[in-house]
Amino acid sequence: MVEGPKAGGLCWHCRKPAAPEDNFCRFCGKNLTGFPWYYQHWGIIACALLALGPFSLILVWRSPLISRPAQWAYTLSIGLLTYYVAMQCYRTWLVLHSVMSGMSAF
């Protein structure tokens, strides 16, 4: 797990040298004073629940702040959540389909 954006004197994004006094990477322009909110634990959870769903896995695996076991836990949780939502949508479609075709779903 990376301690900070300049851990080891390298930019966390492009892995090029960063001086201790730099606030931004001289090569890629990324902020070196802190990690973006969407790489934080709370940011990933918010993105997964409110906006991105399974696409938030990209953030999980690119985050330098989350350990490997936590990345797997997030992956499993997001996968189960996606499965649950998909099954609820399918069940809703079945009910609507049966109602529209004149058959009783109950």
Order of alpha helices (4+ residues) and beta strands (2+ residues): alpha-alpha-alpha
